[in-house]
Amino acid sequence: MSITRRNALRWLAAGSAASLAPPFLTTGLSALPGQEPYQPRWDSLQQHPCPDWYRDAKFGIYFHWGLYSVPAFASEWYPHWMYLPGRPEYQHHIATYGPLDRFGYKDFAAAFTAEHFSPDAWVALFKEAGARYIGPVAEHADGFAMWDSHVNRWNAVRMGPRRDVVAEMERAVRKQGLKFLTTFHHQWLWGWYTSPVLEADIYQPQFSDFYWPQKYTAGAQQTYTPGNPGAFNFAHPDPPPSARFCEIWRDKVFEVVDRYQPDIIYFDNRIVIIPESYRLQMLAHYYNSSSRAGREVVMTYKDTDFATGSGLIDIEAGQLTEKASFVWQTDDVMDWDSWCYLTHPNYKSAGRILHQLIDVVSKNGNMLLDVGPRPDGTIPAEIESRLHQIGAWLKVNGEAIYETRPADHFGEGPTQVKKGSYVADHTQDFTAQDIRFTTRPGAFYVHVLGAPGAQVRVASLKRDTPLPFGTLRNAELLGSPPPIRWEWSPDGLVLHMPESRPSEDALVIKLT
C-alpha cells in the first residue's frame, strides 16, 4: 500500500469520531474593566461562540501550494519521504534531482516561481465556485512559511516567489467580500526531516533552522504507525519538541493573526505534541485580538488537540452517519491521491464533490475543499472546470445550501456512510435513491443525489411529518420554475419530476 498522508493517518483516526466536540456556546464572556474576555484556560476559551456567518457560509476553498508543488510527485508528504531510502519518493528524487547532499528539499525554492500567481483571479474563481471563505495553507509540515515572517527566515518573501502570498490573498479575499482563512500544519515539522543518509543536506548546520533535523532511528521511518519510535511518533515523540520549537510554533501563529487578521484559523492534527500552555496562549491571543477588533472568528482543530468546545471540530476527509447536534467541518481534497498539485493527477468528479457537500450540510456541517495549484501560479484546467461546474449548480440551488439549517432528520437512502475521519474515500457514489434534507424559515428542501426517474418517493416524509411552514401546499424543482405535481401516498411523499431538469448531478425540490 502506498503510504500517503491519508493512508498514514487512518490508523490514528479510528478513535477520532468518538471524541467529536459539542457546539460552541451561543454567548461569549463579558470582559471586566481592564481584563481580556478570554483567559488562557480551557474553561474560558470554551465560552467562545460560533458566529452565524460561519454556519451560513457552508462552503470554503483553500489550497496546498509550496515547495512540494515543484516535484509534484506522490503527495505533499514528498519532503518527508524523499530522505528515506526504499521509498518511491527517494528513488524518484535521486533519479531526477541527484544526491541529497547536492539537491535537498530547500533547493526546490528556486523553481517555486509563482510568476503567474494572480490572487484576484484565484479568488474570483473560488468565489464563482460558491466558496464563502478562502485562504492558503500558511505553513505546511515542511516548515516553509507563505508570509513575510520575522521568526522564520525560510519564507516565500525571502526566497522562491519573493511574494507575501498570505498578504496578497488576504487583500484579494476581503476585496471580494469574503471571509479569510489561514491553515497551520507546522507542528508536524518536529521529526519531519530525518534520514540514514548522513550526507543529506538536512544535517548541514547552516540549514538546521529549516529542517530541525532529528537523529535517524533505524527502521523507524519506513512505515508510519502509531507506535513508530523517534521524533516522528504521532503523539509521543522522542525526544519531545524543544521549548524553542514550541515558542516558534506559537509565534508563527501570532504573526499571522496580528498582521493578517484571519476570520478562520485551521489547525491540522498532531498539535497534541505542543505543550498545553503554548496552545492556550495562542488561542487566547487569537480570540482576544479578534474581540478587540470587533471580528467574529472561528478556530478549527482535529482529534483531541484542543479542549472540547474551545473551537470547532474538523473531521478530515470525513463524514457522519447522522445529523450532529454541533456545528462541524470536514476538509477534503479534489485529487484522490494528494492535497497538492501532481504531474499526474486523479481528480474527483464535480458531482461527487457536490454530493459530499450536500451530505455534510444536511448533518450540520461545512465543507472546506482543497485544490492544488502549479508552482508557476496557474490552476490546472481540470480543477477550473470542476469548480465552474460546482459553482453553476450552487447558482441554481444555493438557497438550499447557504443560510440553511438541518432538518430533524438528515435524509434517507441505501448508501452506507461511515463515521469518522478518512472514510469519505470509501463511501460508494450516492444514487438517486439517496435523499438529503435542509431547511430555512418557510421552506423545506429535498436533495436528490443523482438523476431520478419520473418520480421521487420520499419515504420519511409523511402527511403528519412536521414541516417548518405547516401544511404542504407547493413543490418546486429549483431551476425549473413551474410547480411540480406531488401527492401523499401510504409510502410517503411522491414527487413527479419534469423531463427537463437543470442538473444530472443532483436535484433540489423546494417544499412550501
C-alpha positions as CSV (number, residue, x, y, z in Angstrom):
1,M,0.0,0.0,0.0
2,S,1.3,3.5,-0.8
3,I,1.7,5.4,2.4
4,T,0.3,8.8,1.7
5,R,-0.8,11.2,4.4
6,R,-4.3,9.8,4.1
7,N,-3.2,6.2,4.4
8,A,-0.7,7.0,7.2
9,L,-3.3,8.7,9.4
10,R,-6.1,6.2,9.0
11,W,-4.5,4.2,11.8
12,L,-4.8,7.2,14.0
13,A,-8.3,8.2,13.1
14,A,-10.3,5.3,14.4
15,G,-10.9,6.9,17.8
16,S,-11.4,10.4,16.5
17,A,-15.1,10.2,15.8
18,A,-15.8,9.2,19.4
19,S,-14.4,12.5,20.6
20,L,-16.4,14.9,18.4
21,A,-17.0,18.2,20.0
22,P,-20.3,19.8,21.1
23,P,-21.3,23.2,19.7
24,F,-19.7,26.4,20.7
25,L,-21.7,28.2,23.3
26,T,-24.0,30.8,22.0
27,T,-22.7,33.7,24.1
28,G,-19.1,34.8,24.9
29,L,-17.7,36.1,28.2
30,S,-18.1,39.7,29.1
31,A,-14.8,41.4,29.8
32,L,-14.3,43.2,33.2
33,P,-12.7,46.6,33.1
34,G,-9.1,46.2,32.1
35,Q,-9.5,42.5,31.6
36,E,-9.4,40.5,28.4
37,P,-12.6,38.5,27.7
38,Y,-10.7,35.2,27.2
39,Q,-8.1,33.9,29.5
40,P,-5.6,31.1,28.7
41,R,-7.7,28.5,30.4
42,W,-9.9,25.9,28.7
43,D,-13.0,26.9,30.7
44,S,-12.6,30.4,29.5
45,L,-11.8,29.6,25.8
46,Q,-14.8,27.2,25.8
47,Q,-17.1,30.3,26.1
48,H,-16.2,31.5,22.6
49,P,-19.3,31.4,20.3
50,C,-19.6,30.1,16.8
51,P,-20.6,33.0,14.6
52,D,-23.7,32.8,12.5
53,W,-21.8,33.8,9.4
54,Y,-19.8,30.6,9.6
55,R,-22.9,28.5,10.0
56,D,-24.4,30.3,7.0
57,A,-21.3,30.0,4.7
58,K,-21.3,26.2,4.4
59,F,-18.5,26.0,1.7
60,G,-14.9,27.2,1.6
61,I,-11.9,26.6,-0.6
62,Y,-8.2,26.5,0.4
63,F,-5.0,25.4,-1.3
64,H,-1.8,23.5,-0.6
65,W,0.9,25.4,-2.5
66,G,4.5,25.4,-1.7
67,L,7.9,23.9,-2.4
68,Y,6.3,20.4,-2.5
69,S,4.4,21.6,-5.6
70,V,7.6,21.6,-7.6
71,P,8.4,17.9,-7.6
72,A,4.6,17.3,-7.9
73,F,5.2,13.6,-7.1
74,A,3.3,11.3,-4.9
75,S,1.9,13.8,-2.4
76,E,2.6,16.8,-0.2
77,W,4.5,14.4,2.0
78,Y,7.3,14.3,-0.6
79,P,9.7,16.3,1.6
80,H,9.4,13.8,4.4
81,W,9.7,10.6,2.3
82,M,12.4,11.9,-0.1
83,Y,15.1,11.4,2.6
84,L,14.3,7.7,3.3
85,P,15.9,5.1,1.1
86,G,13.4,2.5,-0.1
87,R,10.6,5.0,-0.6
88,P,9.4,5.8,-4.2
89,E,9.9,9.5,-3.4
90,Y,13.6,8.8,-2.5
91,Q,14.1,6.8,-5.7
92,H,12.4,9.5,-7.8
93,H,14.4,12.3,-6.2
94,I,17.8,10.6,-6.7
95,A,16.9,9.8,-10.3
96,T,15.5,13.2,-11.1
97,Y,17.5,15.7,-9.0
98,G,20.6,13.9,-7.7
99,P,22.1,13.0,-4.3
100,L,20.6,14.5,-1.2
101,D,23.8,16.4,-0.3
102,R,23.7,18.2,-3.6
103,F,20.0,18.8,-4.0
104,G,17.8,18.8,-0.9
105,Y,14.3,19.9,-0.3
106,K,15.3,23.6,0.3
107,D,16.6,23.7,-3.3
108,F,13.1,23.5,-4.7
109,A,12.7,27.1,-3.8
110,A,14.4,28.3,-6.9
111,A,11.7,26.6,-9.1
112,F,8.8,27.8,-6.9
113,T,8.4,30.8,-9.1
114,A,4.7,31.7,-8.9
115,E,5.2,34.0,-11.9
116,H,1.5,33.6,-13.0
117,F,0.0,33.9,-9.5
118,S,-2.9,36.3,-9.6
119,P,-4.7,36.4,-6.2
120,D,-7.6,38.4,-7.6
121,A,-8.1,35.8,-10.3
122,W,-7.9,32.9,-7.9
123,V,-10.4,34.4,-5.5
124,A,-12.7,35.3,-8.4
125,L,-12.6,31.6,-9.5
126,F,-13.2,30.3,-6.0
127,K,-16.0,32.7,-5.4
128,E,-17.6,31.7,-8.7
129,A,-17.4,28.1,-7.4
130,G,-19.5,29.1,-4.5
131,A,-16.9,29.4,-1.7
132,R,-17.7,31.8,1.1
133,Y,-14.4,31.5,2.9
134,I,-11.0,31.2,1.1
135,G,-7.3,31.2,2.0
136,P,-3.9,29.5,1.8
137,V,-2.0,26.9,3.8
138,A,0.1,29.4,5.7
139,E,2.7,26.9,6.6
140,H,2.7,23.2,5.9
141,A,4.7,20.5,7.7
142,D,7.7,21.3,5.6
143,G,8.4,24.5,7.6
144,F,8.2,26.9,4.6
145,A,6.2,30.0,5.5
146,M,4.0,31.6,2.9
147,W,4.1,35.0,4.5
148,D,6.8,37.6,5.3
149,S,7.8,36.0,8.6
150,H,10.2,37.6,11.1
151,V,10.5,34.4,13.1
152,N,11.1,32.0,10.1
153,R,13.6,33.1,7.5
154,W,12.5,30.3,5.3
155,N,9.6,32.0,3.7
156,A,8.1,33.0,0.3
157,V,9.2,36.6,0.6
158,R,12.9,35.9,1.1
159,M,13.1,33.1,-1.5
160,G,11.0,31.3,-4.1
161,P,8.3,33.6,-5.5
162,R,9.5,36.5,-3.3
163,R,5.9,37.4,-2.6
164,D,3.8,37.5,0.6
165,V,1.2,35.0,-0.5
166,V,-0.8,35.3,2.7
167,A,-1.0,39.1,2.5
168,E,-1.9,39.1,-1.2
169,M,-4.6,36.5,-0.7
170,E,-6.0,38.4,2.4
171,R,-6.4,41.6,0.4
172,A,-8.0,39.8,-2.6
173,V,-10.4,37.8,-0.4
174,R,-11.6,40.9,1.5
175,K,-11.8,43.0,-1.6
176,Q,-14.4,40.5,-3.0
177,G,-16.4,40.5,0.3
178,L,-15.5,37.0,1.5
179,K,-14.0,35.6,4.8
180,F,-10.3,34.9,5.0
181,L,-8.8,31.6,6.1
182,T,-5.3,30.5,7.1
183,T,-4.3,27.0,7.9
184,F,-1.4,25.8,10.0
185,H,0.3,22.4,9.9
186,H,3.8,23.3,11.3
187,Q,3.6,21.1,14.4
188,W,4.4,18.3,12.0
189,L,7.8,19.8,11.4
190,W,9.1,18.2,14.6
191,G,10.7,14.9,13.4
192,W,9.6,15.6,9.8
193,Y,13.1,15.6,8.4
194,T,15.3,12.6,9.2
195,S,17.5,10.2,7.1
196,P,20.0,7.4,7.3
197,V,21.9,9.3,4.6
198,L,24.3,11.2,6.8
199,E,25.5,13.4,3.9
200,A,22.0,14.7,3.4
201,D,21.6,18.4,3.5
202,I,19.2,18.2,6.4
203,Y,22.3,17.6,8.7
204,Q,24.2,20.6,7.4
205,P,24.2,23.0,10.4
206,Q,23.5,26.2,8.3
207,F,20.1,24.7,7.5
208,S,19.1,23.5,10.9
209,D,16.6,26.3,11.5
210,F,14.6,25.0,8.4
211,Y,14.9,21.2,8.9
212,W,15.0,20.9,12.6
213,P,16.7,17.5,11.9
214,Q,16.4,14.6,14.2
215,K,18.7,11.6,14.6
216,Y,17.6,8.7,12.4
217,T,16.2,5.7,14.2
218,A,17.0,2.6,12.2
219,G,13.8,1.2,10.7
220,A,11.5,3.6,12.4
221,Q,10.6,5.8,9.5
222,Q,10.0,3.3,6.7
223,T,6.4,3.0,7.7
224,Y,4.0,5.2,9.6
225,T,2.2,3.7,12.5
226,P,1.1,5.0,15.9
227,G,3.9,3.0,17.6
228,N,6.6,4.5,15.4
229,P,9.6,5.3,17.7
230,G,11.6,8.5,17.5
231,A,10.8,12.2,17.0
232,F,8.1,11.4,14.3
233,N,5.9,9.5,16.7
234,F,2.5,10.9,16.2
235,A,1.5,11.8,19.8
236,H,4.6,10.9,21.9
237,P,7.8,11.9,20.0
238,D,11.1,11.0,21.5
239,P,12.6,13.5,22.1
240,P,9.6,15.8,22.6
241,P,9.6,19.2,20.9
242,S,12.1,21.6,22.5
243,A,11.0,24.8,24.2
244,R,12.4,26.8,21.4
245,F,10.5,24.8,18.8
246,C,7.2,25.4,20.7
247,E,7.9,29.1,21.1
248,I,8.4,29.4,17.3
249,W,5.4,27.3,16.7
250,R,3.3,29.7,18.7
251,D,4.9,32.9,17.4
252,K,4.3,31.9,13.8
253,V,0.6,31.9,14.5
254,F,0.9,35.2,16.4
255,E,2.4,36.8,13.4
256,V,-0.3,35.7,11.0
257,V,-3.1,36.6,13.5
258,D,-1.7,40.1,14.2
259,R,-0.7,41.0,10.7
260,Y,-3.5,39.4,8.5
261,Q,-6.4,39.0,11.0
262,P,-7.8,35.8,9.6
263,D,-11.5,35.1,10.1
264,I,-10.7,31.4,10.4
265,I,-7.6,29.6,11.6
266,Y,-7.5,25.9,10.9
267,F,-5.1,23.6,12.6
268,D,-4.0,20.2,11.2
269,N,-3.7,17.4,13.8
270,R,-0.7,16.4,16.0
271,I,-0.9,19.7,18.0
272,V,-1.1,17.4,20.9
273,I,2.7,17.3,20.9
274,I,2.8,21.0,21.7
275,P,2.5,21.6,25.5
276,E,-0.8,22.9,26.6
277,S,0.5,26.2,27.8
278,Y,1.5,27.2,24.3
279,R,-1.8,26.2,22.8
280,L,-3.7,28.1,25.5
281,Q,-1.6,31.3,24.9
282,M,-2.1,31.1,21.2
283,L,-5.8,30.6,21.3
284,A,-6.5,33.2,23.9
285,H,-4.5,35.7,21.9
286,Y,-6.5,34.9,18.7
287,Y,-9.8,35.2,20.4
288,N,-8.9,38.4,22.4
289,S,-7.3,40.2,19.4
290,S,-10.3,39.4,17.3
291,S,-12.7,40.6,20.0
292,R,-10.9,43.9,20.3
293,A,-11.2,44.4,16.6
294,G,-14.9,43.5,16.6
295,R,-14.4,40.4,14.4
296,E,-16.3,37.2,14.9
297,V,-13.8,34.4,14.3
298,V,-13.6,30.6,14.2
299,M,-10.8,28.2,15.1
300,T,-11.0,24.6,13.8
301,Y,-9.0,21.7,15.2
302,K,-8.8,17.9,14.8
303,D,-8.9,14.9,17.0
304,T,-8.5,15.9,20.7
305,D,-5.8,18.6,20.1
306,F,-7.8,21.3,21.9
307,A,-10.3,21.0,24.7
308,T,-13.8,20.1,23.7
309,G,-15.8,23.2,22.8
310,S,-12.8,25.6,22.7
311,G,-13.1,25.6,18.9
312,L,-14.9,23.8,16.1
313,I,-14.1,20.2,15.2
314,D,-12.8,19.4,11.8
315,I,-13.2,15.8,10.6
316,E,-10.6,15.4,7.9
317,A,-11.9,13.6,4.8
318,G,-14.7,12.5,7.0
319,Q,-18.4,12.1,7.3
320,L,-21.1,11.4,9.9
321,T,-23.8,8.8,9.8
322,E,-26.4,11.1,11.5
323,K,-27.1,14.8,11.9
324,A,-24.8,16.3,14.6
325,S,-26.1,18.5,17.4
326,F,-23.0,20.6,17.0
327,V,-21.5,22.6,14.1
328,W,-18.6,20.8,12.4
329,Q,-16.4,20.9,9.3
330,T,-14.8,18.4,7.0
331,D,-11.9,19.4,4.8
332,D,-11.2,17.2,1.8
333,V,-9.3,17.1,-1.5
334,M,-10.2,17.4,-5.1
335,D,-7.4,15.0,-6.1
336,W,-8.0,11.4,-4.8
337,D,-4.2,11.0,-4.2
338,S,-2.8,14.3,-2.9
339,W,-3.5,17.6,-1.3
340,C,-1.0,19.3,-3.6
341,Y,-0.5,19.5,-7.3
342,L,0.7,16.4,-9.0
343,T,2.0,16.0,-12.5
344,H,-0.3,13.0,-13.0
345,P,-3.5,14.0,-11.1
346,N,-6.5,11.9,-10.3
347,Y,-9.4,14.3,-9.8
348,K,-12.8,13.5,-8.3
349,S,-15.8,14.5,-10.4
350,A,-17.7,17.6,-9.6
351,G,-20.8,15.5,-8.9
352,R,-19.1,13.6,-6.2
353,I,-17.9,16.8,-4.5
354,L,-21.4,18.2,-4.6
355,H,-22.8,15.1,-3.1
356,Q,-20.4,15.3,-0.3
357,L,-21.2,18.9,0.3
358,I,-24.9,18.2,0.4
359,D,-24.5,15.3,2.8
360,V,-22.3,17.3,5.1
361,V,-24.6,20.3,5.2
362,S,-27.6,18.1,5.9
363,K,-25.8,16.9,9.0
364,N,-25.0,20.4,10.4
365,G,-21.5,20.7,8.8
366,N,-19.5,22.9,6.5
367,M,-17.1,21.6,3.8
368,L,-13.7,23.0,3.1
369,L,-12.4,21.9,-0.3
370,D,-8.6,21.7,-1.1
371,V,-7.1,22.3,-4.6
372,G,-3.5,22.2,-5.7
373,P,-2.1,25.0,-8.0
374,R,1.0,24.5,-10.1
375,P,4.3,26.1,-8.8
376,D,4.1,28.7,-11.5
377,G,0.8,30.0,-10.1
378,T,-1.5,28.5,-12.7
379,I,-4.5,26.4,-11.7
380,P,-5.0,23.3,-13.9
381,A,-7.9,23.4,-16.3
382,E,-9.3,20.2,-14.8
383,I,-9.6,21.9,-11.5
384,E,-11.1,25.0,-13.1
385,S,-13.7,23.0,-15.0
386,R,-14.9,21.2,-11.8
387,L,-15.1,24.5,-9.9
388,H,-17.2,26.0,-12.6
389,Q,-19.5,23.0,-12.5
390,I,-19.8,23.2,-8.8
391,G,-20.5,26.9,-9.0
392,A,-23.1,26.5,-11.7
393,W,-25.0,24.1,-9.5
394,L,-24.8,26.4,-6.5
395,K,-26.1,29.3,-8.5
396,V,-29.3,27.4,-9.1
397,N,-29.5,25.6,-5.8
398,G,-27.6,27.8,-3.4
399,E,-30.7,28.7,-1.4
400,A,-30.9,25.1,-0.3
401,I,-27.3,25.2,1.0
402,Y,-26.4,28.7,2.2
403,E,-28.0,30.0,5.4
404,T,-29.9,26.7,5.8
405,R,-30.2,24.6,8.9
406,P,-30.5,20.8,9.1
407,A,-33.9,19.2,9.4
408,D,-34.9,17.0,12.3
409,H,-33.6,14.1,10.3
410,F,-30.8,14.4,7.7
411,G,-32.5,12.3,5.0
412,E,-32.7,8.7,3.8
413,G,-31.3,6.3,1.2
414,P,-29.5,3.0,0.8
415,T,-25.8,4.2,0.5
416,Q,-24.0,3.5,3.7
417,V,-21.8,6.3,5.1
418,K,-19.1,5.6,7.8
419,K,-18.5,7.9,10.7
420,G,-15.1,9.5,11.3
421,S,-12.0,10.8,9.5
422,Y,-10.5,9.4,6.4
423,V,-13.7,7.5,5.5
424,A,-15.1,9.7,2.7
425,D,-13.0,8.0,0.0
426,H,-14.6,4.6,0.9
427,T,-18.2,5.8,0.5
428,Q,-19.7,4.5,-2.6
429,D,-21.2,7.0,-5.0
430,F,-24.5,8.2,-3.9
431,T,-27.5,7.4,-6.1
432,A,-30.9,9.0,-6.9
433,Q,-32.4,6.9,-4.1
434,D,-30.2,8.8,-1.6
435,I,-32.1,11.9,-0.4
436,R,-30.9,14.7,2.0
437,F,-32.9,17.5,3.7
438,T,-32.1,21.1,4.6
439,T,-34.4,23.8,5.9
440,R,-34.9,27.6,6.2
441,P,-37.8,29.5,7.6
442,G,-40.8,28.8,5.4
443,A,-39.1,26.2,3.2
444,F,-38.0,22.5,3.3
445,Y,-35.6,21.3,0.7
446,V,-35.4,17.7,-0.7
447,H,-32.0,17.0,-2.3
448,V,-31.9,14.1,-4.7
449,L,-28.3,12.9,-5.1
450,G,-28.5,11.7,-8.7
451,A,-30.7,11.6,-11.7
452,P,-34.1,10.1,-10.8
453,G,-36.7,8.6,-13.0
454,A,-40.2,10.1,-13.4
455,Q,-40.9,10.0,-9.7
456,V,-39.1,10.6,-6.5
457,R,-40.6,8.9,-3.4
458,V,-39.6,10.3,0.0
459,A,-40.5,7.6,2.4
460,S,-39.5,9.6,5.6
461,L,-41.9,12.4,4.8
462,K,-45.5,11.5,5.8
463,R,-48.7,13.6,5.8
464,D,-48.2,14.1,9.5
465,T,-44.5,15.0,9.4
466,P,-43.9,18.4,10.9
467,L,-42.7,20.9,8.3
468,P,-41.3,24.4,9.1
469,F,-44.2,26.1,7.3
470,G,-47.1,23.8,8.4
471,T,-49.2,22.2,5.7
472,L,-47.5,21.4,2.4
473,R,-49.1,23.4,-0.4
474,N,-46.5,23.6,-3.2
475,A,-43.4,21.8,-4.6
476,E,-41.0,23.4,-7.0
477,L,-37.9,21.9,-8.7
478,L,-35.2,24.6,-8.3
479,G,-34.0,25.7,-11.8
480,S,-37.4,24.7,-13.3
481,P,-39.9,27.4,-12.3
482,P,-43.3,25.7,-12.9
483,P,-44.5,23.9,-9.8
484,I,-44.3,20.1,-10.0
485,R,-47.1,17.6,-9.2
486,W,-47.0,15.9,-5.8
487,E,-49.2,13.6,-3.8
488,W,-49.2,11.8,-0.5
489,S,-49.2,8.0,-0.6
490,P,-49.0,5.3,2.1
491,D,-45.3,5.1,1.4
492,G,-44.6,8.8,1.8
493,L,-44.4,11.9,-0.4
494,V,-44.4,11.3,-4.2
495,L,-42.9,14.0,-6.4
496,H,-43.4,13.9,-10.2
497,M,-40.3,15.0,-12.0
498,P,-40.4,17.0,-15.2
499,E,-38.5,15.8,-18.3
500,S,-36.4,18.9,-18.5
501,R,-34.0,19.2,-15.5
502,P,-31.3,21.7,-14.5
503,S,-28.7,19.1,-13.5
504,E,-27.8,15.4,-13.7
505,D,-25.7,15.6,-10.6
506,A,-28.3,16.5,-8.0
507,L,-31.8,18.0,-8.0
508,V,-33.4,20.1,-5.3
509,I,-37.2,20.2,-4.7
510,K,-38.4,23.1,-2.6
511,L,-41.4,22.4,-0.5
512,T,-43.5,25.3,0.8
